[in-house]
Structure formats: structure tokens, C-alpha cells
């Protein structure tokens, strides 16, 4: 592993790798769980030291790829600004999420993080340092955003900023069953009552489970979110059991760090996490989740959480972020922890593959952070009509196939 501190050092690493026929994988915070940031017998480039924030202006910021979104947000909030879309966990790197897409409970309104990038500085597989944007070198720009590191390593990004809210009112909406919850999620996305919508299915080790929607409304003054009754009108949740909480915007945005700290305290954060992340057509998501819930849980496995993130496909404008057709689609994230033994891990990987195949037959695609071993034909099907273009960009910008071998695309 090498750890460059500047872009010219990263250029040198790629050129040396090319000279010696070694493959290269950039590693941000290492949260993809299927070896995406590994290069067998090659070079792993730790991007963490490249974390400078070079400029924060009235409507954009220029940041190095190794910076985390937490670092970026703390700087932008000093000026009352925020990126339009933040990942639910802020401990991820800018370069890492822009290489896969970057989605959250606000993406139904604002799209993915990759949809808010105005310029990139990239080191290609040819060892060239290049700038690109929608108007300058647009092929490279399109091949790198959500391009899984196949054509270039993101070194620096310029991202849009918007005015940050001051406070957030969070609603916990409990539901009697999965079907009702999913129906209300679609309703909330279509009507855009809230700024954040996320369905949660929590499964305990005794196989009992519950459904709820986490919804958030942004506002400028404490307690000024508007009428709770109006926001929840017509929903089919248990209205008498709704819970609300007011939080600062920073506290809300960094909420997942609290759960991470809990998992660390429990001693499970460093255990294997064979997670599954699928883009599912809205009509099929109930069937897929019910199939998952019917599967037996491994002994000693940690609690299972299924996050059901509704998206508007029309708000996703980056060509290589592949989602199924339809107005509303769901990103289903299956978050689970495996006991540290090979049999249990293999069983979960087999389940992931079965659900991947089922989702594909239902017209879905996968989100590329998932723990699913894939082959070339899987990737050809995933990229669909963009496959030939991506292959051409690979030949153009990484002719020796040095970059990011982990996903097994080429």
C-alpha cells in the first residue's frame, strides 16, 4: 500500500505501476465489502492523506478525493452551506462515493452526489493528470463519475453547494406491515412533503421484525417545521405512535456515526459485513424483501436491517449510475453482520447471489458497493446499452487495464 499526499505523487504511482505492469486500486475509507478496493499482487493507493479542502465559495467547493464528507460539511457549514446530497454515513470519502454514485434519503429530490459535480481532476490509467467537466473532456467526466474507478482515479472534485437548513424535524412513522409502508413511501416521494424519506425494516435475532419510515423536514428556526398533522395527513401508519425529534442539521447529517459507535462498543463493527445493495423496481420491492425475510438467519449473526430508499429515476442524470426503468425505484440496502466463520459468510454470499438473480429477473440492477462476486457477463447486463461506450473509454483512458481490478468488470 502506498499513500500519496499530492496529485503529482499519485501520478507517479500510476506511472510506475504501468512501467512494471502492476494493477492499481484506489482506496478511500474501504466501505465496499467485496474487494472493490483491492489489487491482487498490485498496488493499493490509500487516498486518505489527500484530504485538503482547497476552496469553499458561495455555490461550490473544491476538495481532494480523500476528504470525508464529514470534513467537507464542517467546512461548508461555517458559511451556512451544504452539498445538496450527503451520504447517510459521513465517514465516507468524496472520491469513493463519486466513483459509485452517492445516494441518500434526500436523493428522491436531488438525485445522486455525482449529479452535483461540476469539475474533476483525474489521474487516468495512462498516468495522465487531466481536468474534465460536462463541457471540457466530457467523455472522461462521464466515464469517471459512477465509473467504479475503471478509467481514472478521482483526485479532486468541485461540487455544488446550497444553503444549509438550521434544524431538522425527524418523524418516526411505524407501520403495521411492509406493503402499507412501501405504498406510503411512494406517496411521500411523489408529493415531496418531506426532505428525506427512508423505509426501515428491522429484523431481530429471534426473526421478529418491524417496519417504519424515517422522514425529515428541514427548517430554519427551532420548532418551525410546520404542521405535523399536514405532513402526516392521509398516511396509513400508526398515527398514535408517531415520534418526532428536532435536531440541528449537523447532528442530523452525522446521525449514523452514533450507530457506528454502538456497533464498535458491541464489538461487531470489525466483523464481516456481507451487505447487499440492489436497485429494485417499485412493483417488485415487496416480493424481494419478503423473500429475504423468509430466509433463515445464521446462528450468531447480528441484527439485520433493510433500508428501502425511494428514488425518482428522472432525478438521476449520470449515465453510468444504472437503475431500472420506472418513475419510482428503490435502493434496497441489506445491512448485516456475519459471525467470523467461513461457512456463515459463504451462506450469506449465496443468499446475496440468489437475491441478485431474483432482482435481475424482476428488472432490477445492483448498486456497485454490494458484496456480490460478479463476472463479465453480469457487468455487461448491468451496464446494458452503456457497455460498449464504457469499454471504449476503458481502451482510451486505461489501455493496459491497470485500474481497479477488484470488481472484475474487464
C-alpha positions, 0 to 999 in steps of 0.5 A, a space after each residue: 500500500 502506498 499513500 500519496 499526499 499530492 496529485 503529482 505523487 499519485 501520478 507517479 504511482 500510476 506511472 510506475 505501476 504501468 512501467 512494471 505492469 502492476 494493477 492499481 486500486 484506489 482506496 478511500 475509507 474501504 466501505 465496499 465489502 467485496 474487494 472493490 478496493 483491492 489489487 491482487 499482487 498490485 498496488 493499493 493507493 490509500 487516498 486518505 492523506 489527500 484530504 485538503 479542502 482547497 476552496 469553499 465559495 458561495 455555490 461550490 467547493 473544491 476538495 481532494 478525493 480523500 476528504 470525508 464528507 464529514 470534513 467537507 460539511 464542517 467546512 461548508 457549514 461555517 458559511 451556512 452551506 451544504 452539498 445538496 446530497 450527503 451520504 447517510 454515513 459521513 465517514 465516507 470519502 468524496 472520491 469513493 462515493 463519486 466513483 459509485 454514485 452517492 445516494 441518500 434519503 434526500 436523493 428522491 429530490 436531488 438525485 445522486 452526489 455525482 449529479 452535483 459535480 461540476 469539475 474533476 481532476 483525474 489521474 487516468 490509467 495512462 498516468 495522465 493528470 487531466 481536468 474534465 467537466 460536462 463541457 471540457 473532456 466530457 467523455 472522461 467526466 462521464 466515464 469517471 463519475 459512477 465509473 467504479 474507478 475503471 478509467 481514472 482515479 478521482 483526485 479532486 472534485 468541485 461540487 455544488 453547494 446550497 444553503 444549509 437548513 438550521 434544524 431538522 424535524 425527524 418523524 418516526 412513522 411505524 407501520 403495521 406491515 411492509 406493503 402499507 409502508 412501501 405504498 406510503 413511501 411512494 406517496 411521500 416521494 411523489 408529493 415531496 412533503 418531506 426532505 428525506 424519506 427512508 423505509 426501515 425494516 428491522 429484523 431481530 435475532 429471534 426473526 421478529 421484525 418491524 417496519 417504519 419510515 424515517 422522514 425529515 423536514 428541514 427548517 430554519 428556526 427551532 420548532 418551525 417545521 410546520 404542521 405535523 398533522 399536514 405532513 402526516 395527513 392521509 398516511 396509513 401508519 400508526 398515527 398514535 405512535 408517531 415520534 418526532 425529534 428536532 435536531 440541528 442539521 449537523 447532528 442530523 447529517 452525522 446521525 449514523 456515526 452514533 450507530 457506528 459507535 454502538 456497533 464498535 462498543 458491541 464489538 461487531 463493527 470489525 466483523 464481516 459485513 456481507 451487505 447487499 445493495 440492489 436497485 429494485 423496481 417499485 412493483 417488485 420491492 415487496 416480493 424481494 424483501 419478503 423473500 429475504 425475510 423468509 430466509 433463515 438467519 445464521 446462528 450468531 449473526 447480528 441484527 439485520 436491517 433493510 433500508 428501502 430508499 425511494 428514488 425518482 429515476 428522472 432525478 438521476 442524470 449520470 449515465 453510468 449510475 444504472 437503475 431500472 426503468 420506472 418513475 419510482 425505484 428503490 435502493 434496497 440496502 441489506 445491512 448485516 453482520 456475519 459471525 467470523 466463520 467461513 461457512 456463515 459468510 459463504 451462506 450469506 454470499 449465496 443468499 446475496 447471489 440468489 437475491 441478485 438473480 431474483 432482482 435481475 429477473 424482476 428488472 432490477 440492477 445492483 448498486 456497485 458497493 454490494 458484496 456480490 462476486 460478479 463476472 463479465 457477463 453480469 457487468 455487461 447486463 448491468 451496464 446494458 446499452 452503456 457497455 460498449 461506450 464504457 469499454 471504449 473509454 476503458 481502451 482510451 483512458 486505461 489501455 493496459 487495464 491497470 485500474 481497479 481490478 477488484 470488481 472484475 468488470 474487464 
